[in-house]
Amino acid sequence: MQIKQQTLSAPISFAGKGLHTGAIVTMTVNPAADNNGIVFRRVDLEGAPIVPALCEYVTDTSRGTTIEKGAAKVSTIEHILSALWTMGVDNAIVDIDGPETPIMDGSAREYVAKISEVGLVEQKADRKYYEVTEKQVYTIPDKGVAIIIYPDDEFTVSVHIDFNSKVVGNQYATLDMFNEYTENIAPCRTFCFLHELEPLLKMNLIKGGDLDNAIVVVENPVSDEQLEHLKRVFNKEDIRVTGGYLNNLQLRASNELARHKLLDLLGDFALLGMRIKGRVWASRPGHYANTEFMKQLLLSIRRDGEKPAFKYNPAKAPLLDSNKVMSLLPHRYPFLLVDKVFHIDNNSIGAIKNVSFNEPYFSGHFPTEPVMPGVLLVEAMAQAGGLFVLNSVDDPSEYSTYFLKIDSVRFKRKVVPGDTLQLEVFLTEPMRRGIATMMGKVFVGGTLVCEASLMAQIIRNKKSE
């Protein structure tokens, strides 16, 4: 059974200062339509430009994750993304009137509370997943960074951190079930080491950082002069070191720092734009490694997209043979470009077209170098899509499907006599008002030869009205 996408049942709003900019911002997370994904909209800029929360738009990971597209730029997005994604939100429009999300208390606790308060609504489109089929690895050896993902039926994460710190020590954190997130992961706060503060301040960062929204780890003894300096930096009179932490008298968990790294990882992994089925092990992860690994997975997904999704067995009886195909489609010789259908479900279809030298167009395209016209490859995908649509209505002979739009057509190699076309068409949006939006692919011998985005409309034939 397919899991459906979800969005918020109502908008939720937050206000506060950005961790690095110190700017006071208001952020409202709005419900969004199926397949919208999560996008940020800079409502303070002319035209309210948007930037999708996807790894391909990441431009900076120095002390948080920043995405940027054109005039739209938003920083420190990992906490809100971690909360939305892990709580089950697939689609949202995040309106923000500044360059950085509010840091709140340095965790995702307040985000999760409001998501839980308004609840989610189920949508019509199926949730998208990337199913890991083989072990994949990302490493930065000189920094001891490693992220590995293994095939699994569910998404689980284990994080290990070791900063050679006598205060922090070795810490581990795991997430096996998403329902553990609210209590065990979301409340865990961001952190830094005391020796990192001065460089960050000189870089004009952490303008919004204070001891109420970050854990500061103190490795070495602090002199009275340093304490006086810290009082001025944080504008606080009561500054002290307790148990290796600056003014943080009680951690929310003994491994709070590792849990926060896991929180960040979940937010960065959301930038893949689809859920993951796989088991993750991460050692010393950070925003750069997390987002680079997502880019690596994205390339893998795109390569997988150039492989057939369905396995065709010519020895197996087709679901729709040529006679059944002709009972659904009005096309006839020489324009019927589907021989049989071997796969069909609620969202996709797989069909076959055998290309022989007897095709009439080969006599003129081209006489000494026969090549199947590209427009006919597109037509073959369209006919397969038509079969998918017409197979779902009660009286298919009373309807026809017509092109409304063809986009993003790519031809990868030529099709010649003797080739067998494997046509695969996928519904990319739920059908509305008789309009089907689809992605079509044509394969020969497991190699992608053509793909296109198609939009068609099913219309009742005049003689049937």
Secondary structure as a PSIPRED ss2 file (coil, helix, strand):
# PSIPRED VFORMAT (PSIPRED V4.0)

   1 M C   1.000  0.000  0.000
   2 Q C   1.000  0.000  0.000
   3 I C   1.000  0.000  0.000
   4 K E   0.000  0.000  1.000
   5 Q E   0.000  0.000  1.000
   6 Q E   0.000  0.000  1.000
   7 T E   0.000  0.000  1.000
   8 L E   0.000  0.000  1.000
   9 S C   1.000  0.000  0.000
  10 A C   1.000  0.000  0.000
  11 P C   1.000  0.000  0.000
  12 I E   0.000  0.000  1.000
  13 S E   0.000  0.000  1.000
  14 F E   0.000  0.000  1.000
  15 A E   0.000  0.000  1.000
  16 G E   0.000  0.000  1.000
  17 K E   0.000  0.000  1.000
  18 G E   0.000  0.000  1.000
  19 L C   1.000  0.000  0.000
  20 H C   1.000  0.000  0.000
  21 T C   1.000  0.000  0.000
  22 G C   1.000  0.000  0.000
  23 A C   1.000  0.000  0.000
  24 I E   0.000  0.000  1.000
  25 V E   0.000  0.000  1.000
  26 T E   0.000  0.000  1.000
  27 M E   0.000  0.000  1.000
  28 T E   0.000  0.000  1.000
  29 V E   0.000  0.000  1.000
  30 N E   0.000  0.000  1.000
  31 P E   0.000  0.000  1.000
  32 A C   1.000  0.000  0.000
  33 A C   1.000  0.000  0.000
  34 D C   1.000  0.000  0.000
  35 N C   1.000  0.000  0.000
  36 N C   1.000  0.000  0.000
  37 G C   1.000  0.000  0.000
  38 I E   0.000  0.000  1.000
  39 V E   0.000  0.000  1.000
  40 F E   0.000  0.000  1.000
  41 R E   0.000  0.000  1.000
  42 R E   0.000  0.000  1.000
  43 V C   1.000  0.000  0.000
  44 D C   1.000  0.000  0.000
  45 L C   1.000  0.000  0.000
  46 E C   1.000  0.000  0.000
  47 G C   1.000  0.000  0.000
  48 A C   1.000  0.000  0.000
  49 P C   1.000  0.000  0.000
  50 I E   0.000  0.000  1.000
  51 V E   0.000  0.000  1.000
  52 P E   0.000  0.000  1.000
  53 A C   1.000  0.000  0.000
  54 L C   1.000  0.000  0.000
  55 C H   0.000  1.000  0.000
  56 E H   0.000  1.000  0.000
  57 Y H   0.000  1.000  0.000
  58 V E   0.000  0.000  1.000
  59 T E   0.000  0.000  1.000
  60 D E   0.000  0.000  1.000
  61 T C   1.000  0.000  0.000
  62 S C   1.000  0.000  0.000
  63 R C   1.000  0.000  0.000
  64 G C   1.000  0.000  0.000
  65 T C   1.000  0.000  0.000
  66 T E   0.000  0.000  1.000
  67 I E   0.000  0.000  1.000
  68 E E   0.000  0.000  1.000
  69 K E   0.000  0.000  1.000
  70 G C   1.000  0.000  0.000
  71 A C   1.000  0.000  0.000
  72 A E   0.000  0.000  1.000
  73 K E   0.000  0.000  1.000
  74 V E   0.000  0.000  1.000
  75 S E   0.000  0.000  1.000
  76 T C   1.000  0.000  0.000
  77 I C   1.000  0.000  0.000
  78 E H   0.000  1.000  0.000
  79 H H   0.000  1.000  0.000
  80 I H   0.000  1.000  0.000
  81 L H   0.000  1.000  0.000
  82 S H   0.000  1.000  0.000
  83 A H   0.000  1.000  0.000
  84 L H   0.000  1.000  0.000
  85 W H   0.000  1.000  0.000
  86 T H   0.000  1.000  0.000
  87 M C   1.000  0.000  0.000
  88 G C   1.000  0.000  0.000
  89 V C   1.000  0.000  0.000
  90 D C   1.000  0.000  0.000
  91 N E   0.000  0.000  1.000
  92 A E   0.000  0.000  1.000
  93 I E   0.000  0.000  1.000
  94 V E   0.000  0.000  1.000
  95 D E   0.000  0.000  1.000
  96 I E   0.000  0.000  1.000
  97 D C   1.000  0.000  0.000
  98 G C   1.000  0.000  0.000
  99 P C   1.000  0.000  0.000
 100 E E   0.000  0.000  1.000
 101 T C   1.000  0.000  0.000
 102 P E   0.000  0.000  1.000
 103 I C   1.000  0.000  0.000
 104 M C   1.000  0.000  0.000
 105 D C   1.000  0.000  0.000
 106 G C   1.000  0.000  0.000
 107 S C   1.000  0.000  0.000
 108 A C   1.000  0.000  0.000
 109 R H   0.000  1.000  0.000
 110 E H   0.000  1.000  0.000
 111 Y H   0.000  1.000  0.000
 112 V H   0.000  1.000  0.000
 113 A H   0.000  1.000  0.000
 114 K H   0.000  1.000  0.000
 115 I H   0.000  1.000  0.000
 116 S H   0.000  1.000  0.000
 117 E H   0.000  1.000  0.000
 118 V H   0.000  1.000  0.000
 119 G C   1.000  0.000  0.000
 120 L E   0.000  0.000  1.000
 121 V E   0.000  0.000  1.000
 122 E E   0.000  0.000  1.000
 123 Q E   0.000  0.000  1.000
 124 K E   0.000  0.000  1.000
 125 A E   0.000  0.000  1.000
 126 D E   0.000  0.000  1.000
 127 R C   1.000  0.000  0.000
 128 K C   1.000  0.000  0.000
 129 Y E   0.000  0.000  1.000
 130 Y E   0.000  0.000  1.000
 131 E E   0.000  0.000  1.000
 132 V C   1.000  0.000  0.000
 133 T C   1.000  0.000  0.000
 134 E C   1.000  0.000  0.000
 135 K C   1.000  0.000  0.000
 136 Q E   0.000  0.000  1.000
 137 V E   0.000  0.000  1.000
 138 Y E   0.000  0.000  1.000
 139 T E   0.000  0.000  1.000
 140 I E   0.000  0.000  1.000
 141 P H   0.000  1.000  0.000
 142 D H   0.000  1.000  0.000
 143 K H   0.000  1.000  0.000
 144 G C   1.000  0.000  0.000
 145 V E   0.000  0.000  1.000
 146 A E   0.000  0.000  1.000
 147 I E   0.000  0.000  1.000
 148 I E   0.000  0.000  1.000
 149 I E   0.000  0.000  1.000
 150 Y E   0.000  0.000  1.000
 151 P E   0.000  0.000  1.000
 152 D C   1.000  0.000  0.000
 153 D C   1.000  0.000  0.000
 154 E C   1.000  0.000  0.000
 155 F E   0.000  0.000  1.000
 156 T E   0.000  0.000  1.000
 157 V E   0.000  0.000  1.000
 158 S E   0.000  0.000  1.000
 159 V E   0.000  0.000  1.000
 160 H E   0.000  0.000  1.000
 161 I E   0.000  0.000  1.000
 162 D E   0.000  0.000  1.000
 163 F C   1.000  0.000  0.000
 164 N C   1.000  0.000  0.000
 165 S C   1.000  0.000  0.000
 166 K C   1.000  0.000  0.000
 167 V C   1.000  0.000  0.000
 168 V C   1.000  0.000  0.000
 169 G C   1.000  0.000  0.000
 170 N E   0.000  0.000  1.000
 171 Q E   0.000  0.000  1.000
 172 Y E   0.000  0.000  1.000
 173 A E   0.000  0.000  1.000
 174 T E   0.000  0.000  1.000
 175 L E   0.000  0.000  1.000
 176 D C   1.000  0.000  0.000
 177 M C   1.000  0.000  0.000
 178 F H   0.000  1.000  0.000
 179 N H   0.000  1.000  0.000
 180 E H   0.000  1.000  0.000
 181 Y H   0.000  1.000  0.000
 182 T H   0.000  1.000  0.000
 183 E H   0.000  1.000  0.000
 184 N H   0.000  1.000  0.000
 185 I C   1.000  0.000  0.000
 186 A C   1.000  0.000  0.000
 187 P C   1.000  0.000  0.000
 188 C C   1.000  0.000  0.000
 189 R C   1.000  0.000  0.000
 190 T C   1.000  0.000  0.000
 191 F E   0.000  0.000  1.000
 192 C E   0.000  0.000  1.000
 193 F E   0.000  0.000  1.000
 194 L H   0.000  1.000  0.000
 195 H H   0.000  1.000  0.000
 196 E H   0.000  1.000  0.000
 197 L H   0.000  1.000  0.000
 198 E H   0.000  1.000  0.000
 199 P H   0.000  1.000  0.000
 200 L H   0.000  1.000  0.000
 201 L H   0.000  1.000  0.000
 202 K H   0.000  1.000  0.000
 203 M C   1.000  0.000  0.000
 204 N C   1.000  0.000  0.000
 205 L C   1.000  0.000  0.000
 206 I C   1.000  0.000  0.000
 207 K C   1.000  0.000  0.000
 208 G C   1.000  0.000  0.000
 209 G C   1.000  0.000  0.000
 210 D C   1.000  0.000  0.000
 211 L C   1.000  0.000  0.000
 212 D C   1.000  0.000  0.000
 213 N C   1.000  0.000  0.000
 214 A C   1.000  0.000  0.000
 215 I E   0.000  0.000  1.000
 216 V E   0.000  0.000  1.000
 217 V E   0.000  0.000  1.000
 218 V C   1.000  0.000  0.000
 219 E C   1.000  0.000  0.000
 220 N C   1.000  0.000  0.000
 221 P C   1.000  0.000  0.000
 222 V C   1.000  0.000  0.000
 223 S C   1.000  0.000  0.000
 224 D H   0.000  1.000  0.000
 225 E H   0.000  1.000  0.000
 226 Q H   0.000  1.000  0.000
 227 L H   0.000  1.000  0.000
 228 E H   0.000  1.000  0.000
 229 H H   0.000  1.000  0.000
 230 L H   0.000  1.000  0.000
 231 K H   0.000  1.000  0.000
 232 R H   0.000  1.000  0.000
 233 V H   0.000  1.000  0.000
 234 F H   0.000  1.000  0.000
 235 N C   1.000  0.000  0.000
 236 K C   1.000  0.000  0.000
 237 E C   1.000  0.000  0.000
 238 D C   1.000  0.000  0.000
 239 I C   1.000  0.000  0.000
 240 R C   1.000  0.000  0.000
 241 V E   0.000  0.000  1.000
 242 T E   0.000  0.000  1.000
 243 G C   1.000  0.000  0.000
 244 G C   1.000  0.000  0.000
 245 Y E   0.000  0.000  1.000
 246 L E   0.000  0.000  1.000
 247 N C   1.000  0.000  0.000
 248 N C   1.000  0.000  0.000
 249 L C   1.000  0.000  0.000
 250 Q C   1.000  0.000  0.000
 251 L C   1.000  0.000  0.000
 252 R C   1.000  0.000  0.000
 253 A C   1.000  0.000  0.000
 254 S C   1.000  0.000  0.000
 255 N C   1.000  0.000  0.000
 256 E H   0.000  1.000  0.000
 257 L H   0.000  1.000  0.000
 258 A H   0.000  1.000  0.000
 259 R H   0.000  1.000  0.000
 260 H H   0.000  1.000  0.000
 261 K H   0.000  1.000  0.000
 262 L H   0.000  1.000  0.000
 263 L H   0.000  1.000  0.000
 264 D H   0.000  1.000  0.000
 265 L H   0.000  1.000  0.000
 266 L H   0.000  1.000  0.000
 267 G H   0.000  1.000  0.000
 268 D H   0.000  1.000  0.000
 269 F H   0.000  1.000  0.000
 270 A H   0.000  1.000  0.000
 271 L H   0.000  1.000  0.000
 272 L H   0.000  1.000  0.000
 273 G C   1.000  0.000  0.000
 274 M C   1.000  0.000  0.000
 275 R E   0.000  0.000  1.000
 276 I E   0.000  0.000  1.000
 277 K E   0.000  0.000  1.000
 278 G E   0.000  0.000  1.000
 279 R E   0.000  0.000  1.000
 280 V E   0.000  0.000  1.000
 281 W E   0.000  0.000  1.000
 282 A E   0.000  0.000  1.000
 283 S E   0.000  0.000  1.000
 284 R C   1.000  0.000  0.000
 285 P C   1.000  0.000  0.000
 286 G C   1.000  0.000  0.000
 287 H H   0.000  1.000  0.000
 288 Y H   0.000  1.000  0.000
 289 A H   0.000  1.000  0.000
 290 N H   0.000  1.000  0.000
 291 T H   0.000  1.000  0.000
 292 E H   0.000  1.000  0.000
 293 F H   0.000  1.000  0.000
 294 M H   0.000  1.000  0.000
 295 K H   0.000  1.000  0.000
 296 Q H   0.000  1.000  0.000
 297 L H   0.000  1.000  0.000
 298 L H   0.000  1.000  0.000
 299 L H   0.000  1.000  0.000
 300 S H   0.000  1.000  0.000
 301 I H   0.000  1.000  0.000
 302 R H   0.000  1.000  0.000
 303 R H   0.000  1.000  0.000
 304 D H   0.000  1.000  0.000
 305 G C   1.000  0.000  0.000
 306 E C   1.000  0.000  0.000
 307 K C   1.000  0.000  0.000
 308 P C   1.000  0.000  0.000
 309 A C   1.000  0.000  0.000
 310 F C   1.000  0.000  0.000
 311 K C   1.000  0.000  0.000
 312 Y C   1.000  0.000  0.000
 313 N C   1.000  0.000  0.000
 314 P C   1.000  0.000  0.000
 315 A C   1.000  0.000  0.000
 316 K C   1.000  0.000  0.000
 317 A C   1.000  0.000  0.000
 318 P C   1.000  0.000  0.000
 319 L C   1.000  0.000  0.000
 320 L E   0.000  0.000  1.000
 321 D C   1.000  0.000  0.000
 322 S H   0.000  1.000  0.000
 323 N H   0.000  1.000  0.000
 324 K H   0.000  1.000  0.000
 325 V H   0.000  1.000  0.000
 326 M H   0.000  1.000  0.000
 327 S H   0.000  1.000  0.000
 328 L H   0.000  1.000  0.000
 329 L C   1.000  0.000  0.000
 330 P C   1.000  0.000  0.000
 331 H C   1.000  0.000  0.000
 332 R C   1.000  0.000  0.000
 333 Y C   1.000  0.000  0.000
 334 P C   1.000  0.000  0.000
 335 F C   1.000  0.000  0.000
 336 L C   1.000  0.000  0.000
 337 L C   1.000  0.000  0.000
 338 V C   1.000  0.000  0.000
 339 D C   1.000  0.000  0.000
 340 K E   0.000  0.000  1.000
 341 V E   0.000  0.000  1.000
 342 F E   0.000  0.000  1.000
 343 H E   0.000  0.000  1.000
 344 I E   0.000  0.000  1.000
 345 D C   1.000  0.000  0.000
 346 N C   1.000  0.000  0.000
 347 N C   1.000  0.000  0.000
 348 S E   0.000  0.000  1.000
 349 I E   0.000  0.000  1.000
 350 G E   0.000  0.000  1.000
 351 A E   0.000  0.000  1.000
 352 I E   0.000  0.000  1.000
 353 K E   0.000  0.000  1.000
 354 N E   0.000  0.000  1.000
 355 V C   1.000  0.000  0.000
 356 S C   1.000  0.000  0.000
 357 F C   1.000  0.000  0.000
 358 N C   1.000  0.000  0.000
 359 E C   1.000  0.000  0.000
 360 P H   0.000  1.000  0.000
 361 Y H   0.000  1.000  0.000
 362 F H   0.000  1.000  0.000
 363 S H   0.000  1.000  0.000
 364 G C   1.000  0.000  0.000
 365 H C   1.000  0.000  0.000
 366 F C   1.000  0.000  0.000
 367 P C   1.000  0.000  0.000
 368 T C   1.000  0.000  0.000
 369 E C   1.000  0.000  0.000
 370 P C   1.000  0.000  0.000
 371 V C   1.000  0.000  0.000
 372 M C   1.000  0.000  0.000
 373 P C   1.000  0.000  0.000
 374 G H   0.000  1.000  0.000
 375 V H   0.000  1.000  0.000
 376 L H   0.000  1.000  0.000
 377 L H   0.000  1.000  0.000
 378 V H   0.000  1.000  0.000
 379 E H   0.000  1.000  0.000
 380 A H   0.000  1.000  0.000
 381 M H   0.000  1.000  0.000
 382 A H   0.000  1.000  0.000
 383 Q H   0.000  1.000  0.000
 384 A H   0.000  1.000  0.000
 385 G H   0.000  1.000  0.000
 386 G H   0.000  1.000  0.000
 387 L H   0.000  1.000  0.000
 388 F H   0.000  1.000  0.000
 389 V H   0.000  1.000  0.000
 390 L H   0.000  1.000  0.000
 391 N C   1.000  0.000  0.000
 392 S C   1.000  0.000  0.000
 393 V C   1.000  0.000  0.000
 394 D C   1.000  0.000  0.000
 395 D C   1.000  0.000  0.000
 396 P H   0.000  1.000  0.000
 397 S H   0.000  1.000  0.000
 398 E H   0.000  1.000  0.000
 399 Y E   0.000  0.000  1.000
 400 S E   0.000  0.000  1.000
 401 T E   0.000  0.000  1.000
 402 Y E   0.000  0.000  1.000
 403 F E   0.000  0.000  1.000
 404 L E   0.000  0.000  1.000
 405 K E   0.000  0.000  1.000
 406 I E   0.000  0.000  1.000
 407 D E   0.000  0.000  1.000
 408 S E   0.000  0.000  1.000
 409 V E   0.000  0.000  1.000
 410 R E   0.000  0.000  1.000
 411 F E   0.000  0.000  1.000
 412 K C   1.000  0.000  0.000
 413 R C   1.000  0.000  0.000
 414 K C   1.000  0.000  0.000
 415 V C   1.000  0.000  0.000
 416 V C   1.000  0.000  0.000
 417 P C   1.000  0.000  0.000
 418 G C   1.000  0.000  0.000
 419 D C   1.000  0.000  0.000
 420 T E   0.000  0.000  1.000
 421 L E   0.000  0.000  1.000
 422 Q E   0.000  0.000  1.000
 423 L E   0.000  0.000  1.000
 424 E E   0.000  0.000  1.000
 425 V E   0.000  0.000  1.000
 426 F E   0.000  0.000  1.000
 427 L E   0.000  0.000  1.000
 428 T C   1.000  0.000  0.000
 429 E C   1.000  0.000  0.000
 430 P C   1.000  0.000  0.000
 431 M C   1.000  0.000  0.000
 432 R E   0.000  0.000  1.000
 433 R C   1.000  0.000  0.000
 434 G C   1.000  0.000  0.000
 435 I E   0.000  0.000  1.000
 436 A E   0.000  0.000  1.000
 437 T E   0.000  0.000  1.000
 438 M E   0.000  0.000  1.000
 439 M E   0.000  0.000  1.000
 440 G E   0.000  0.000  1.000
 441 K E   0.000  0.000  1.000
 442 V E   0.000  0.000  1.000
 443 F E   0.000  0.000  1.000
 444 V E   0.000  0.000  1.000
 445 G C   1.000  0.000  0.000
 446 G C   1.000  0.000  0.000
 447 T E   0.000  0.000  1.000
 448 L E   0.000  0.000  1.000
 449 V E   0.000  0.000  1.000
 450 C E   0.000  0.000  1.000
 451 E E   0.000  0.000  1.000
 452 A E   0.000  0.000  1.000
 453 S E   0.000  0.000  1.000
 454 L E   0.000  0.000  1.000
 455 M E   0.000  0.000  1.000
 456 A E   0.000  0.000  1.000
 457 Q E   0.000  0.000  1.000
 458 I E   0.000  0.000  1.000
 459 I E   0.000  0.000  1.000
 460 R E   0.000  0.000  1.000
 461 N C   1.000  0.000  0.000
 462 K H   0.000  1.000  0.000
 463 K H   0.000  1.000  0.000
 464 S H   0.000  1.000  0.000
 465 E C   1.000  0.000  0.000
